[in-house]
Amino acid sequence: MAARTLVWMFLVGGATALLDAYVLRAGPALEDQVRLYVTVLSLADFAVAAIIRFMPWDRWDRSATLVPMAVAVVLHTAFALTGFMSEPVSVAFIVLGFIWVGYFQARRFIFVLVIPAALSYATPLWVADRTEEIGDLGVILSVCVGVGFVVNLLVERQKRAREQAEHRVHLLQVVADSGRRLSQLDPREIFDVGLEVVHHIGFGAALIETYDEHGVDRYVSTPSGDADRSWRVESSRLRKVLNATPSVLSEGEASQIELPMFDALPLQRIVAAPVRTSELLGAIVAGDDRDQVPDTAELEALELLANQIGQALTIARAFQSEQDQRRRHAEDATRDELTGLGNRRAVQALLHQIAPADAVVLLDLDHFKQVNDQHGHAKGDATLRELGAYLREFSRPQDHAARLGGEEFLVVLTQAGAETAAAVERLLAGWRKRPPATTMSAGFAVHLEGHSPAETMARADSALYEAKRAGRDRAMIATAVDRQHTG
């Protein structure tokens, strides 16, 4: 831009001189020799403009354009020495030079231009023996320096405003671009993205904490990454110092929030922003070691990020609540209300999932009707609940227990295989030791390759029948095939 402006200055200067020499002052109004000098100097203007136009200025520092400006000063002096250029035009050229330097160059070059400009103005006057007019030079240069300074200040102010605007747009764009990534249904993923965006905004350390009825969850990320972690606390003092919008915490406020991860860092400023929708959901805390107040763009970006996290967190919590409710409904649909075990619907699902070497064990409380008749249904229900609790205690994590109905129960011992008989005997022995209101009988079968779940269930049912017929309070295998696979 600086070079292109110089090109136009040389072209306009040369063209104006030729127009003046051959049109405005045509004929005897101008000496032929002066007209020749003006023509040569105008052509020199055009030549310099052409050279400037094709020079690779983008490879050099902007101060390199001061070289053609020096050439312009020399040509100005040459024009003035011909007597062709009037003093107002000469002064206008000098002012234009200071405007150009003030606009395109660093402020110090305004002073560098003072001496060449003084020589360019004074030399023709001295040659023409008009030294009395040189006294005006101080006023002219003062005005030129003042104009250059004003232009430079305006350009710097415009540059800073442009940089601030670009910085603001960049930060807001960073936060806006994170909107899609924040559209997660997992709160932890939301916080991971939020911490990353806080770093992109320009803060070295970041913390997000969220509030619910159970306490406060905190997620921290530091410059080294070594301290990245999350944890839960019962309460947070940060809530007491939060404002409606992002704000810089004072030293006293920062010391109140009790953040050990931040205390270990050399932070010079800490900013807190509330995360809210219709209610306060949490807060973002950002800090770094820069000893300066965050600019408006950074605070706006934090506020926008906090709003996005608040909306994403609200949606994620609603989704999680709905999932929990569906899970509870699904569990209720397959859970026996009295014992807490699976119900008959759960039994059907378990049987469809059994694999070869899984053992199906059917249990039946002995003389359960007598318990109800002699001690009442409350005692009978208590016995059923006790058996449900016992089966949960006895089962391994991979095993499953359910109530078929009445006093009948089913247990699936995953991959019990040859250990099934010993496991069932331990099951009955443990029940006897409680001691229970009544004993129970068991029949079991190991699921075999090529057999259907219904066939395995039928063999276990036959074994249970044999156990009851043999006197109850025992475990039985109904067929020789099962004896072979259970040792």
TORSE-933019 format. One record per residue (C-alpha): residue number from 1; residue in three letters; z, y, x. Coordinates in Angstrom, 3 decimals. Layout:
% residues N
[NUM "Ala" [Z Y X]] ...
This chain:
% residues 487
[1 "Met" [0.000 0.000 0.000]] [2 "Ala" [0.840 2.407 2.825]] [3 "Ala" [-2.474 1.655 4.566]] [4 "Arg" [-4.497 1.979 1.353]] [5 "Thr" [-2.937 5.372 0.705]] [6 "Leu" [-3.945 6.496 4.201]] [7 "Val" [-7.518 5.329 3.557]] [8 "Trp" [-7.716 7.575 0.498]] [9 "Met" [-6.119 10.477 2.361]] [10 "Phe" [-8.766 10.279 5.118]] [11 "Leu" [-11.629 9.871 2.634]] [12 "Val" [-10.493 12.741 0.413]] [13 "Gly" [-9.806 14.959 3.438]] [14 "Gly" [-13.239 14.320 4.941]] [15 "Ala" [-15.064 14.676 1.627]] [16 "Thr" [-13.238 17.910 0.772]] [17 "Ala" [-14.088 19.410 4.170]] [18 "Leu" [-17.796 18.570 3.756]] [19 "Leu" [-17.840 19.933 0.204]] [20 "Asp" [-16.257 23.167 1.409]] [21 "Ala" [-18.587 23.477 4.410]] [22 "Tyr" [-21.877 22.717 2.659]] [23 "Val" [-21.314 23.845 -0.930]] [24 "Leu" [-18.476 26.300 -1.316]] [25 "Arg" [-19.229 28.122 1.950]] [26 "Ala" [-22.950 27.385 2.271]] [27 "Gly" [-25.266 29.652 4.216]] [28 "Pro" [-24.004 32.499 6.399]] [29 "Ala" [-20.515 32.276 4.931]] [30 "Leu" [-19.731 29.783 7.704]] [31 "Glu" [-20.984 29.706 11.274]] [32 "Asp" [-23.334 26.852 12.092]] [33 "Gln" [-21.226 25.767 15.034]] [34 "Val" [-18.085 25.589 12.897]] [35 "Arg" [-20.036 23.686 10.245]] [36 "Leu" [-21.113 21.201 12.946]] [37 "Tyr" [-17.509 20.747 14.110]] [38 "Val" [-16.392 20.196 10.519]] [39 "Thr" [-19.146 17.627 9.998]] [40 "Val" [-18.146 15.687 13.108]] [41 "Leu" [-14.470 15.746 12.185]] [42 "Ser" [-15.261 14.697 8.591]] [43 "Leu" [-17.279 11.760 9.887]] [44 "Ala" [-14.295 10.920 12.108]] [45 "Asp" [-12.171 10.905 8.937]] [46 "Phe" [-14.564 8.425 7.328]] [47 "Ala" [-14.614 6.236 10.433]] [48 "Val" [-10.826 6.111 10.660]] [49 "Ala" [-10.657 5.289 6.922]] [50 "Ala" [-13.055 2.378 7.459]] [51 "Ile" [-11.046 1.083 10.420]] [52 "Ile" [-7.780 1.298 8.466]] [53 "Arg" [-9.385 -0.489 5.522]] [54 "Phe" [-10.223 -3.606 7.533]] [55 "Met" [-7.166 -3.817 9.772]] [56 "Pro" [-4.821 -6.831 9.143]] [57 "Trp" [-1.811 -4.764 8.143]] [58 "Asp" [-0.138 -7.701 6.400]] [59 "Arg" [0.472 -9.263 9.816]] [60 "Trp" [2.401 -6.277 11.119]] [61 "Asp" [5.480 -4.336 10.228]] [62 "Arg" [5.022 -1.357 7.920]] [63 "Ser" [5.892 1.029 10.749]] [64 "Ala" [2.528 0.109 12.344]] [65 "Thr" [0.862 2.420 9.809]] [66 "Leu" [2.423 5.351 11.671]] [67 "Val" [-0.380 4.982 14.239]] [68 "Pro" [-3.139 6.114 11.833]] [69 "Met" [-0.770 8.833 10.640]] [70 "Ala" [-0.626 10.083 14.237]] [71 "Val" [-4.433 10.083 14.242]] [72 "Ala" [-4.332 12.136 11.030]] [73 "Val" [-2.091 14.698 12.754]] [74 "Val" [-4.561 14.957 15.649]] [75 "Leu" [-7.513 15.433 13.266]] [76 "His" [-5.532 18.035 11.327]] [77 "Thr" [-4.939 19.928 14.552]] [78 "Ala" [-8.643 19.714 15.420]] [79 "Phe" [-9.632 21.036 11.985]] [80 "Ala" [-7.170 23.916 12.368]] [81 "Leu" [-8.484 24.793 15.846]] [82 "Thr" [-11.994 25.351 14.392]] [83 "Gly" [-10.581 28.137 12.223]] [84 "Phe" [-12.088 26.354 9.234]] [85 "Met" [-8.750 25.366 7.657]] [86 "Ser" [-6.682 28.071 5.953]] [87 "Glu" [-2.923 28.219 6.516]] [88 "Pro" [-2.044 27.119 2.924]] [89 "Val" [-4.279 24.048 3.315]] [90 "Ser" [-2.704 23.307 6.697]] [91 "Val" [0.798 23.545 5.231]] [92 "Ala" [-0.238 21.389 2.258]] [93 "Phe" [-1.473 18.703 4.679]] [94 "Ile" [1.835 18.742 6.577]] [95 "Val" [3.812 18.470 3.318]] [96 "Leu" [1.582 15.581 2.245]] [97 "Gly" [2.310 13.841 5.555]] [98 "Phe" [6.069 14.136 5.030]] [99 "Ile" [5.700 12.846 1.458]] [100 "Trp" [3.795 9.824 2.767]] [101 "Val" [6.423 9.087 5.427]] [102 "Gly" [9.250 9.540 2.925]] [103 "Tyr" [7.569 7.180 0.466]] [104 "Phe" [6.441 4.390 2.771]] [105 "Gln" [8.613 4.527 5.909]] [106 "Ala" [12.254 4.354 6.873]] [107 "Arg" [14.198 7.589 6.648]] [108 "Arg" [14.476 8.057 10.432]] [109 "Phe" [10.713 8.481 10.744]] [110 "Ile" [10.950 11.731 8.779]] [111 "Phe" [12.621 13.265 11.859]] [112 "Val" [10.079 11.594 14.153]] [113 "Leu" [7.313 13.451 12.322]] [114 "Val" [8.928 16.854 12.843]] [115 "Ile" [7.699 17.424 16.441]] [116 "Pro" [4.051 16.306 15.864]] [117 "Ala" [3.948 18.408 12.683]] [118 "Ala" [5.332 21.450 14.531]] [119 "Leu" [2.751 21.098 17.297]] [120 "Ser" [-0.063 20.578 14.779]] [121 "Tyr" [0.892 23.738 12.937]] [122 "Ala" [1.740 25.963 15.914]] [123 "Thr" [-1.062 25.030 18.338]] [124 "Pro" [-3.924 26.672 16.373]] [125 "Leu" [-1.818 29.786 15.832]] [126 "Trp" [-1.029 30.011 19.533]] [127 "Val" [-4.690 29.498 20.496]] [128 "Ala" [-5.766 32.152 18.005]] [129 "Asp" [-3.122 34.520 19.419]] [130 "Arg" [-1.295 34.650 16.087]] [131 "Thr" [2.104 33.833 17.557]] [132 "Glu" [3.881 36.162 15.147]] [133 "Glu" [3.130 33.682 12.348]] [134 "Ile" [4.849 30.837 14.215]] [135 "Gly" [8.183 32.201 13.027]] [136 "Asp" [7.541 30.692 9.619]] [137 "Leu" [7.511 27.213 11.198]] [138 "Gly" [11.261 26.678 10.766]] [139 "Val" [11.137 27.357 7.044]] [140 "Ile" [8.038 25.201 6.590]] [141 "Leu" [9.510 22.233 8.484]] [142 "Ser" [12.815 22.550 6.634]] [143 "Val" [10.976 22.397 3.335]] [144 "Cys" [8.878 19.441 4.545]] [145 "Val" [11.926 17.491 5.753]] [146 "Gly" [13.693 18.227 2.464]] [147 "Val" [10.700 17.009 0.459]] [148 "Gly" [10.466 13.876 2.614]] [149 "Phe" [14.183 13.174 2.107]] [150 "Val" [13.975 13.630 -1.664]] [151 "Val" [10.973 11.313 -1.882]] [152 "Asn" [12.699 8.740 0.317]] [153 "Leu" [15.876 8.857 -1.783]] [154 "Leu" [13.897 8.434 -4.996]] [155 "Val" [11.975 5.500 -3.515]] [156 "Glu" [15.170 3.832 -2.273]] [157 "Arg" [16.798 4.302 -5.643]] [158 "Gln" [13.745 2.871 -7.372]] [159 "Lys" [13.697 -0.036 -4.899]] [160 "Arg" [17.353 -0.833 -5.525]] [161 "Ala" [16.831 -0.641 -9.265]] [162 "Arg" [13.846 -2.974 -8.995]] [163 "Glu" [15.771 -5.403 -6.812]] [164 "Gln" [18.696 -5.361 -9.219]] [165 "Ala" [16.360 -5.949 -12.143]] [166 "Glu" [14.634 -8.801 -10.327]] [167 "His" [18.016 -10.246 -9.355]] [168 "Arg" [19.186 -10.034 -12.959]] [169 "Val" [16.002 -11.660 -14.255]] [170 "His" [16.334 -14.411 -11.626]] [171 "Leu" [19.949 -15.184 -12.522]] [172 "Leu" [19.282 -15.162 -16.249]] [173 "Gln" [16.236 -17.364 -15.671]] [174 "Val" [18.362 -19.811 -13.669]] [175 "Val" [20.832 -20.044 -16.544]] [176 "Ala" [18.074 -20.211 -19.179]] [177 "Asp" [16.322 -23.017 -17.293]] [178 "Ser" [19.581 -24.978 -17.301]] [179 "Gly" [19.647 -24.908 -21.104]] [180 "Arg" [17.586 -28.096 -21.401]] [181 "Arg" [19.720 -29.856 -18.789]] [182 "Leu" [22.860 -28.774 -20.626]] [183 "Ser" [21.587 -30.455 -23.793]] [184 "Gln" [23.511 -33.595 -22.923]] [185 "Leu" [25.781 -35.661 -25.110]] [186 "Asp" [28.065 -36.610 -22.226]] [187 "Pro" [30.587 -33.825 -21.456]] [188 "Arg" [30.800 -34.842 -17.798]] [189 "Glu" [27.043 -34.334 -17.360]] [190 "Ile" [27.373 -30.920 -19.011]] [191 "Phe" [30.059 -29.919 -16.533]] [192 "Asp" [28.080 -31.230 -13.545]] [193 "Val" [25.127 -29.044 -14.547]] [194 "Gly" [27.430 -26.086 -15.217]] [195 "Leu" [29.047 -26.309 -11.769]] [196 "Glu" [25.604 -26.507 -10.145]] [197 "Val" [24.392 -23.396 -12.007]] [198 "Val" [27.508 -21.441 -10.965]] [199 "His" [26.550 -22.140 -7.338]] [200 "His" [22.960 -21.014 -8.034]] [201 "Ile" [24.271 -17.759 -9.502]] [202 "Gly" [25.789 -17.063 -6.093]] [203 "Phe" [29.383 -18.302 -6.098]] [204 "Gly" [30.620 -20.745 -3.490]] [205 "Ala" [33.385 -22.408 -5.491]] [206 "Ala" [33.372 -23.284 -9.181]] [207 "Leu" [35.785 -24.744 -11.706]] [208 "Ile" [35.315 -25.604 -15.357]] [209 "Glu" [38.262 -26.527 -17.521]] [210 "Thr" [38.210 -27.601 -21.155]] [211 "Tyr" [40.946 -27.672 -23.764]] [212 "Asp" [41.626 -30.243 -26.481]] [213 "Glu" [44.618 -31.627 -28.327]] [214 "His" [45.368 -34.005 -25.462]] [215 "Gly" [45.567 -31.421 -22.671]] [216 "Val" [43.285 -29.765 -20.114]] [217 "Asp" [40.442 -31.377 -18.167]] [218 "Arg" [39.408 -29.702 -14.908]] [219 "Tyr" [36.206 -30.129 -12.924]] [220 "Val" [35.947 -28.495 -9.490]] [221 "Ser" [33.144 -28.036 -6.978]] [222 "Thr" [33.611 -26.323 -3.581]] [223 "Pro" [31.128 -25.199 -0.881]] [224 "Ser" [31.678 -28.285 1.301]] [225 "Gly" [31.445 -30.672 -1.631]] [226 "Asp" [34.430 -32.608 -0.214]] [227 "Ala" [36.717 -31.305 -2.937]] [228 "Asp" [34.433 -32.134 -5.877]] [229 "Arg" [36.681 -33.889 -8.361]] [230 "Ser" [38.123 -33.869 -11.845]] [231 "Trp" [41.598 -34.350 -13.207]] [232 "Arg" [43.710 -33.779 -16.314]] [233 "Val" [46.764 -31.556 -16.668]] [234 "Glu" [49.050 -30.944 -19.618]] [235 "Ser" [48.516 -27.187 -19.853]] [236 "Ser" [46.749 -24.276 -18.176]] [237 "Arg" [47.998 -20.795 -17.297]] [238 "Leu" [44.397 -19.645 -17.055]] [239 "Arg" [44.310 -19.220 -20.831]] [240 "Lys" [46.824 -16.381 -20.514]] [241 "Val" [44.600 -14.244 -18.270]] [242 "Leu" [41.239 -14.831 -19.958]] [243 "Asn" [39.476 -11.847 -21.483]] [244 "Ala" [36.808 -11.842 -24.160]] [245 "Thr" [34.092 -11.465 -21.509]] [246 "Pro" [33.813 -12.479 -17.806]] [247 "Ser" [36.143 -10.434 -15.644]] [248 "Val" [37.403 -10.275 -12.066]] [249 "Leu" [40.933 -11.603 -11.731]] [250 "Ser" [43.441 -9.463 -9.938]] [251 "Glu" [45.410 -10.941 -7.073]] [252 "Gly" [48.406 -11.403 -9.362]] [253 "Glu" [46.329 -13.078 -12.084]] [254 "Ala" [44.659 -15.354 -9.545]] [255 "Ser" [48.057 -16.484 -8.242]] [256 "Gln" [49.214 -17.312 -11.788]] [257 "Ile" [46.474 -19.794 -12.628]] [258 "Glu" [47.723 -22.406 -10.115]] [259 "Leu" [44.497 -23.898 -8.800]] [260 "Pro" [45.389 -25.752 -5.578]] [261 "Met" [41.734 -26.500 -4.818]] [262 "Phe" [40.959 -22.759 -4.840]] [263 "Asp" [44.124 -21.745 -3.004]] [264 "Ala" [42.950 -23.682 0.055]] [265 "Leu" [39.714 -21.664 0.225]] [266 "Pro" [39.299 -18.150 1.740]] [267 "Leu" [38.195 -16.585 -1.547]] [268 "Gln" [37.948 -12.800 -1.738]] [269 "Arg" [37.079 -12.562 -5.425]] [270 "Ile" [37.593 -14.808 -8.442]] [271 "Val" [35.862 -14.347 -11.794]] [272 "Ala" [36.942 -16.051 -15.037]] [273 "Ala" [34.713 -16.442 -18.100]] [274 "Pro" [35.828 -17.948 -21.442]] [275 "Val" [33.892 -20.894 -22.889]] [276 "Arg" [33.973 -20.511 -26.636]] [277 "Thr" [32.119 -20.856 -29.901]] [278 "Ser" [34.263 -20.247 -32.971]] [279 "Glu" [37.300 -21.195 -30.873]] [280 "Leu" [38.273 -21.201 -27.208]] [281 "Leu" [36.999 -24.463 -25.686]] [282 "Gly" [37.671 -23.785 -22.009]] [283 "Ala" [36.826 -21.499 -19.111]] [284 "Ile" [34.623 -21.110 -16.048]] [285 "Val" [36.251 -19.906 -12.836]] [286 "Ala" [33.933 -18.848 -9.996]] [287 "Gly" [34.882 -17.612 -6.554]] [288 "Asp" [33.509 -16.905 -3.093]] [289 "Asp" [34.368 -15.191 0.178]] [290 "Arg" [32.341 -12.008 -0.411]] [291 "Asp" [34.554 -8.944 -0.433]] [292 "Gln" [32.690 -7.080 -3.151]] [293 "Val" [32.865 -6.699 -6.902]] [294 "Pro" [30.408 -8.983 -8.767]] [295 "Asp" [27.469 -7.051 -10.107]] [296 "Thr" [26.603 -6.810 -13.772]] [297 "Ala" [23.836 -9.402 -13.456]] [298 "Glu" [26.258 -12.032 -12.119]] [299 "Leu" [28.731 -11.373 -14.919]] [300 "Glu" [25.964 -11.508 -17.531]] [301 "Ala" [24.701 -14.798 -16.087]] [302 "Leu" [28.222 -16.283 -16.167]] [303 "Glu" [28.677 -15.152 -19.755]] [304 "Leu" [25.352 -16.680 -20.794]] [305 "Leu" [26.227 -19.920 -18.987]] [306 "Ala" [29.652 -20.033 -20.652]] [307 "Asn" [28.023 -19.592 -24.073]] [308 "Gln" [25.536 -22.380 -23.374]] [309 "Ile" [28.281 -24.715 -22.150]] [310 "Gly" [30.313 -23.886 -25.256]] [311 "Gln" [27.426 -24.785 -27.560]] [312 "Ala" [26.581 -27.942 -25.598]] [313 "Leu" [30.231 -29.019 -25.521]] [314 "Thr" [30.603 -28.473 -29.265]] [315 "Ile" [27.568 -30.654 -29.948]] [316 "Ala" [28.733 -33.308 -27.462]] [317 "Arg" [32.204 -33.437 -29.016]] [318 "Ala" [30.750 -33.677 -32.515]] [319 "Phe" [28.484 -36.500 -31.368]] [320 "Gln" [31.382 -38.262 -29.643]] [321 "Ser" [33.524 -37.915 -32.757]] [322 "Glu" [30.751 -39.369 -34.886]] [323 "Gln" [30.283 -42.252 -32.441]] [324 "Asp" [34.028 -42.950 -32.435]] [325 "Gln" [34.058 -42.917 -36.210]] [326 "Arg" [31.109 -45.310 -36.373]] [327 "Arg" [32.791 -47.568 -33.843]] [328 "Arg" [36.000 -47.554 -35.833]] [329 "His" [34.084 -48.363 -39.000]] [330 "Ala" [32.272 -51.180 -37.220]] [331 "Glu" [35.549 -52.505 -35.861]] [332 "Asp" [37.201 -52.223 -39.262]] [333 "Ala" [34.333 -54.159 -40.784]] [334 "Thr" [34.898 -57.035 -38.359]] [335 "Arg" [38.717 -56.848 -37.969]] [336 "Asp" [41.307 -58.673 -39.978]] [337 "Glu" [43.692 -56.030 -41.248]] [338 "Leu" [46.795 -58.247 -41.157]] [339 "Thr" [46.510 -59.803 -37.678]] [340 "Gly" [44.326 -57.290 -35.871]] [341 "Leu" [41.969 -60.116 -34.822]] [342 "Gly" [38.348 -60.466 -35.818]] [343 "Asn" [37.627 -61.545 -39.402]] [344 "Arg" [35.128 -64.053 -40.805]] [345 "Arg" [32.269 -61.632 -40.134]] [346 "Ala" [33.348 -61.476 -36.500]] [347 "Val" [33.434 -65.285 -36.428]] [348 "Gln" [29.769 -65.418 -37.383]] [349 "Ala" [28.908 -62.993 -34.560]] [350 "Leu" [30.967 -64.995 -32.062]] [351 "Leu" [29.286 -68.286 -33.004]] [352 "His" [25.830 -66.758 -32.543]] [353 "Gln" [26.775 -65.685 -29.023]] [354 "Ile" [28.264 -68.911 -27.689]] [355 "Ala" [26.607 -70.547 -24.703]] [356 "Pro" [26.726 -74.077 -23.274]] [357 "Ala" [30.188 -74.857 -21.782]] [358 "Asp" [31.916 -72.426 -24.182]] [359 "Ala" [34.688 -74.127 -26.167]] [360 "Val" [35.239 -73.604 -29.906]] [361 "Val" [38.882 -74.142 -30.922]] [362 "Leu" [39.958 -74.242 -34.589]] [363 "Leu" [43.645 -73.667 -35.346]] [364 "Asp" [45.568 -74.256 -38.576]] [365 "Leu" [49.229 -73.466 -39.201]] [366 "Asp" [51.059 -76.601 -40.369]] [367 "His" [52.725 -76.550 -43.791]] [368 "Phe" [52.071 -72.838 -44.119]] [369 "Lys" [52.351 -73.009 -47.887]] [370 "Gln" [55.974 -74.142 -47.494]] [371 "Val" [56.714 -71.046 -45.373]] [372 "Asn" [55.461 -68.848 -48.199]] [373 "Asp" [57.259 -70.851 -50.894]] [374 "Gln" [60.609 -71.112 -49.081]] [375 "His" [60.781 -67.752 -47.298]] [376 "Gly" [58.402 -65.558 -49.274]] [377 "His" [54.992 -64.074 -48.524]] [378 "Ala" [56.508 -61.423 -46.268]] [379 "Lys" [57.622 -64.167 -43.893]] [380 "Gly" [54.227 -65.783 -44.148]] [381 "Asp" [52.494 -62.508 -43.277]] [382 "Ala" [54.882 -61.988 -40.376]] [383 "Thr" [54.006 -65.482 -39.082]] [384 "Leu" [50.295 -64.699 -39.285]] [385 "Arg" [50.798 -61.410 -37.431]] [386 "Glu" [52.867 -63.210 -34.802]] [387 "Leu" [50.126 -65.778 -34.267]] [388 "Gly" [47.534 -62.998 -33.973]] [389 "Ala" [49.614 -61.281 -31.293]] [390 "Tyr" [50.148 -64.587 -29.486]] [391 "Leu" [46.420 -65.365 -29.406]] [392 "Arg" [45.721 -61.940 -27.910]] [393 "Glu" [48.328 -62.588 -25.222]] [394 "Phe" [47.007 -66.059 -24.475]] [395 "Ser" [43.293 -65.182 -24.365]] [396 "Arg" [41.602 -64.171 -21.151]] [397 "Pro" [39.522 -60.971 -21.135]] [398 "Gln" [36.356 -62.993 -21.660]] [399 "Asp" [37.807 -65.053 -24.555]] [400 "His" [37.698 -64.150 -28.254]] [401 "Ala" [39.995 -64.875 -31.221]] [402 "Ala" [39.454 -64.374 -34.964]] [403 "Arg" [40.975 -65.307 -38.299]] [404 "Leu" [38.778 -67.518 -40.482]] [405 "Gly" [40.919 -66.939 -43.538]] [406 "Gly" [44.287 -67.996 -44.862]] [407 "Glu" [46.138 -69.784 -42.062]] [408 "Glu" [42.989 -70.850 -40.153]] [409 "Phe" [41.993 -69.236 -36.844]] [410 "Leu" [39.191 -69.626 -34.328]] [411 "Val" [39.296 -69.140 -30.561]] [412 "Val" [36.259 -69.175 -28.258]] [413 "Leu" [37.193 -70.056 -24.669]] [414 "Thr" [34.290 -68.761 -22.583]] [415 "Gln" [32.945 -71.323 -20.101]] [416 "Ala" [36.099 -73.463 -20.424]] [417 "Gly" [34.074 -76.676 -20.077]] [418 "Ala" [36.130 -79.527 -18.629]] [419 "Glu" [39.277 -77.345 -18.690]] [420 "Thr" [39.245 -77.035 -22.474]] [421 "Ala" [41.707 -79.846 -23.264]] [422 "Ala" [44.292 -78.524 -20.796]] [423 "Ala" [43.854 -74.974 -22.079]] [424 "Val" [44.359 -76.014 -25.717]] [425 "Glu" [47.490 -77.995 -24.802]] [426 "Arg" [48.888 -74.877 -23.074]] [427 "Leu" [48.051 -72.898 -26.183]] [428 "Leu" [50.041 -75.211 -28.444]] [429 "Ala" [52.918 -75.534 -25.978]] [430 "Gly" [53.262 -71.759 -25.694]] [431 "Trp" [53.361 -71.434 -29.493]] [432 "Arg" [56.139 -74.033 -29.775]] [433 "Lys" [58.287 -72.146 -27.229]] [434 "Arg" [58.447 -68.924 -29.230]] [435 "Pro" [59.779 -70.715 -31.523]] [436 "Pro" [57.555 -70.138 -34.575]] [437 "Ala" [58.259 -70.484 -38.257]] [438 "Thr" [55.877 -73.442 -38.216]] [439 "Thr" [53.750 -75.391 -35.755]] [440 "Met" [49.965 -75.519 -35.684]] [441 "Ser" [47.232 -78.092 -35.201]] [442 "Ala" [44.045 -77.673 -33.181]] [443 "Gly" [40.629 -79.235 -33.047]] [444 "Phe" [38.090 -78.264 -30.416]] [445 "Ala" [34.571 -78.935 -29.212]] [446 "Val" [32.514 -77.788 -26.239]] [447 "His" [29.148 -76.231 -27.079]] [448 "Leu" [26.323 -78.340 -25.644]] [449 "Glu" [22.750 -77.530 -24.603]] [450 "Gly" [20.379 -78.146 -27.502]] [451 "His" [23.113 -78.030 -30.166]] [452 "Ser" [23.387 -75.333 -32.768]] [453 "Pro" [26.572 -73.271 -33.231]] [454 "Ala" [26.957 -74.859 -36.679]] [455 "Glu" [26.967 -78.329 -35.126]] [456 "Thr" [29.627 -77.339 -32.582]] [457 "Met" [31.697 -75.742 -35.371]] [458 "Ala" [31.401 -78.927 -37.438]] [459 "Arg" [32.618 -81.070 -34.522]] [460 "Ala" [35.605 -78.772 -33.993]] [461 "Asp" [36.377 -78.895 -37.723]] [462 "Ser" [36.278 -82.715 -37.636]] [463 "Ala" [38.638 -82.684 -34.672]] [464 "Leu" [41.049 -80.415 -36.579]] [465 "Tyr" [40.968 -82.806 -39.517]] [466 "Glu" [41.837 -85.690 -37.157]] [467 "Ala" [44.736 -83.708 -35.701]] [468 "Lys" [46.235 -83.099 -39.121]] [469 "Arg" [45.718 -86.693 -40.188]] [470 "Ala" [47.388 -87.868 -36.969]] [471 "Gly" [50.605 -85.993 -37.785]] [472 "Arg" [49.923 -82.272 -37.077]] [473 "Asp" [51.288 -80.158 -34.197]] [474 "Arg" [48.703 -81.512 -31.826]] [475 "Ala" [45.155 -81.013 -30.513]] [476 "Met" [42.327 -83.470 -31.039]] [477 "Ile" [38.713 -84.088 -29.980]] [478 "Ala" [36.695 -85.690 -32.720]] [479 "Thr" [33.843 -87.410 -30.797]] [480 "Ala" [33.236 -89.320 -27.604]] [481 "Val" [30.684 -86.691 -26.570]] [482 "Asp" [33.375 -84.019 -26.519]] [483 "Arg" [35.751 -86.224 -24.581]] [484 "Gln" [33.073 -86.684 -21.931]] [485 "His" [32.578 -82.885 -21.560]] [486 "Thr" [36.268 -81.976 -21.604]] [487 "Gly" [37.614 -84.515 -19.205]] 
